[in-house]
């Protein structure tokens, strides 16, 4: 999969800083968050686009929303306060992301939002977990032909495969990723079900698989990487203590920087599945503290080695300890001193 000029595969994990609504409706904060995400080492930033007055039924728009996280007296007003940017401001955020070397990704929650983001020129569309079964929205977005990322929270495997089929087979989108996601806010450890990543890898062959986290820690993302995930979406904030529903489980700049560093170390740490000692091991502790069969008194050529001529001692250099039967009773073909490393080719069978 490729987003902008970045190839994404098993050797190159991709980190998306989900700014979402954590800018609290403030444009300057949004611009600063893009810069901080870039400084931390992210590959992309992601925003959300809604048109509450058009997207919501009146009952939902007018539903009272009086709580500690509210930015408006109704749910609709709350959402409008968190999505106030006009087209020019969206373009400035896109340009800032590109200036800082980041891809600019956004989630539309309706066809109208998707059309808006298409005009802006996002580098990729994200379908949220709420949109996994929304085939009209998926088809609208897929028709644009841009890279697509789909979260799987709240869905069944049938839902996932249906969406994959419409995107890849129905519209021929080749640059697509599906992210394991659990749509609780925040995720508890017991809700994560990270083994589903293996299931997605098995079912969606040749598709980029990732993990969208709502967990407050880094550990689940590291586990996800070790299971084969290559794309990681994490909520990002400048301060976890700010007012808003997502800040508490989002990563602050220092945490995001640590994640970006550590997630890229996992592939190196996984290494090889072949059991062979490293050269460094053979030169270090294993050699110095391990034992081998050593000559403990000088042996002349033609002499038969007896148990008194050899002993098992450190270092582990020479004949392995389990080969004592290949040493005792054999004839030396050359002089062997206590300073020599004993080798089996120095010995022959008695005639």
N, C-alpha and C positions, 0 to 999 in steps of 0.2 A: 504494500500500500504506500502511496505517496501523497503527502499534503504539502502544497507549495513546492519547495525544492528538497524536501526531506523524505528520504526513503525510510520506511518503518518495517522492520523485520525482527527476527529472533535475536539478532546481534546488536540491535539498536533500540532500546526502550524509549518510549515517547511519553513525556509528562505534560499534561494539560492543567494549567492553573485555572480552576473554575472560579472566576470572580462573581459570576451570577448577579445577585443583587447586593453583594457585600460592599458595594460602593455607597450604599444608603441613599442613592438618588443624587449624589454629588459628582458632577463632572470632573472637577479637579482631583477628587479622590480616585475616580476611575482611572484617570491618566497616570496618577502616581502608582497605582496598583499594577498597571501594565509594566512600568519601569522596574518595579520591585520584583515582579515575576521573572522578568528577563535577567535581572541581576542574580536571582537565586538559581538560575540555570534551567528554567522551564523551556519547553519547545513551543508552547502555544498558550494563549489565554482564551477563555470562553466567557461569553456573556449570554443573557437571555432576552428575548424580545416578546412582549405581549402587547395586545391592544384590548385592555379590559372592557372598555365600553362596547366593543364589538364581539369579543370572544365569550363573554359570560352572559348567562341568563340573568334577568333582572334580580331574581331572588338571591343569586350568589353575589352579584355586584353590590346589592344593597344590604347584604347580611352584616349585622353589627360585628365589628372587629376591635373590641376594646380589650387590649391586653398589653403587657409590658413590651411586646415587640412591635406594636402597631405604629404605622406611619400614616394612618387615616382612620376615620371613624367607621367606615364600612370596608369590607374586603376589597371591593373594587377601587375605592379611593386609596387604600393601602398599596395596592399593586401599581396604580398610576403614579404614586409618589416615588416608587422604586424603579420606574421605567419612564423617566421624563425626557430622555435625550432625543433631539431632533436628528434629521438625516445628516446635517452638517457635522454635528457632534459625533455621531457614529462613524462618519468618514474620518474624522480626526483621530478617533480611537484606533481605527484600522491602520491608519498611517503611522501612528505611534508604535503600534505592535510591529509593523514591518520595519520601521526604523531601528527597532531594538532587536531585530532578528527573530521575531516570533510569528507564528501563524495566528490568524485571527478567525476564531470559530464562534458560532452563536447557535442557540437553540430557539427555533420558532415554535410558538404554541398554537398557531393557526396558519391557514393558507395566506392570510393577509400579512402576517409577520414574516412568512417565508418569502413573499414577494418583495417586502421591504429589504430583507437581508440579501436577496439576490441582487437588488439594485446597488446596495452598498458594496458588494463584491467580497463576501466572506470567503475564506480559503476552504472551509468545510462547514457542513451543516451537522448539528447534533440533534438527534431525536431523543427526547427524554423518555424515561420509563413510562410516563403518562401517555406517550405517543406510540408505544410499541404496537398496540392494536388499532391505532388510528390510520387505517390504510389510505383514506383520502389525503391525509397530510403527508404520509410517506410517499405516495405517488406524486404529489405536487413537488416535493423536494427532490425526489429522484429524477424527475423530468429535467431538472436544471443541469444534471450531469456532474455536479461537483462531488468531491469526496463526502462520504456520509459516515457518521458514528452513531451507533444505536445502543442505548442502555436497555437492559433486560429486566429491570426490577418489576416485581408484581406479575410477571408473565410465566407462561408454561413453555415447554420446548416447542409445542405446536405454534404458539404465538411467535416465538423466535424464528422458526423455520419459515413461517408465512411471510414475515417481514423481510427476511433474507431473500426469499424467492421473488417477491415483488421488486426489490431493489436490484438484485443481480441478474435474474432471468428476465423479469418484466421490463426493466429499463436499462439493463446492460451496464450498470455502475460497477466498475472494477475496483475502485479505491473505496473499500468499505471495511468498517471495524464494528464488532459487537462486544460490548462491555458487560461482564457480570456485574450485577448491581442488586442491592437489597434496599428497597425504597422505604426505609425507616430513618428517622432523623433525630438523634444520631443512631448509627449501627451499634448494637452491643456485640460482644465477642460471639455469643451463641447464635446470633442472627446471620453471621457472615457467610457461612456455607461456601467456603472458598474452593472446595472440591468441584463445584459446578464449572470452574474454569476448565478442568480436564474434560468435562462433558462437552462444553462448547468446542474445544479443540478437536474432539473426536467427531462431532456431528458437522460442524461448519469447516470442512477441510479447505485448506488454502485461504482461509479468512483470518485477518488480524483479530486476535482476541485480547481483551484487556479487562480492567477492573476499575469501576467507578466507586470510590469510597466515600462513605458518610461517617467513617470512624474517626475518632480524634487522634489515633496513633499512627505511627509509621510501620509498625510490625506487620499488619495485614497486607500492606502493599509489598513488602519484601517477600512475604510468603507467596503472594500472588505471582510475583516475578519468578520465584523458584518453581512454580507450578506451570509456567509457560506463558503467562500474560506478558504482553509487550507494550500495551498502551495503558496509561494510568491517569485518571481524572481525580483531582483532589480539590476540595473547596479551599479557597484562599481568602485571607483577611489580613488587614494591617494590625488588628487588635481583637483578640477573642472576647474581650469584655464589652465590645460595642453592642448597641441595641440592634436586635435582629435575630431571626430564628436560626440562621446558619452559622453565625460567628463562632458559637461555642465549640463546634466540632471542626472548624476550619483550621488550616495551618497558617501560622504567622510566617513572615519572611524567613526567619532563621530556621524554622521547621521545614519549610519548603526547600530551602537550600540544602539542608541535611538529606532530605529525601532524594533530591536530584543527584546528589553525590552517591548515596548508598545504593540507589536502585541500579546505577550503572556499574556497580561493583559485583552485583550478584552473578552475572554471566561468567566473570572471571573466577569467582569463588566456586561456581558449580564445576568448572574444569572438566576433567575426563572421567569416564566410568571404567577405564581400564586400570587394573591393579598392577602398577609398575612403580618401583621406588624412584623418587626424584633424586637427581644427582646430589642435591643439597643434603638430602637425608643420609645418603651413603657416606658423605664426607663429614657429617656432624655427629649428633648424639647416637644414632644407630651404630655408627662405626666405633665411636670411642667407648661407649658403655656396653655394646654387644660383645659376644665372645665368639672365638673360632678355635680351631686346633692349631697349637703352636709347638714347635720343637723346643724343648727346654734344656737340652744339652746337645753338643755338636754330634753330628751323624756323618760317617764316612760313606763314600760311594761303595755300593755293594753290601752295606750293612742292613740287616733286617731290623725294622723298627719294632720296638717293644712298648708296652704300656708305660714303662719308665722313661721313654724317650720323648713322650709328648704329654701335653696337658691342655685342658680347655681354659682359655684365659682371654681377657680383653687385650687389644681391640678386636672387633669382628672383621678381621682382614686375613684372608686365606681360606682354608678348607672349612666348610660349614660343620657345626658340632654334630649334626646327625649322620655325618659320614665317617665317624670314627672307624667303622668296620672296613673302610677303604684305605685306612692309613696303617693301623697296627697289623703287623705280619707281612707288610710289603717291603720290597727291597729298594733302597735309595739308588738312583741312577747317577747321583752327583753328591758332592759334599753339601751338607746343609748346616748352616750355623743358626744360632738362636736369634740372629738379626734378620735372617731370611724370612720372607713370607712363604709359608708352606703351600705348595700347589700339587694337585694330584698327578700332573705330568712329571713330577720329580720321582714318582714311585712306579714300580712294576710288580706284577705277580711273581711269586717264587716259582721256579721251574721244577 
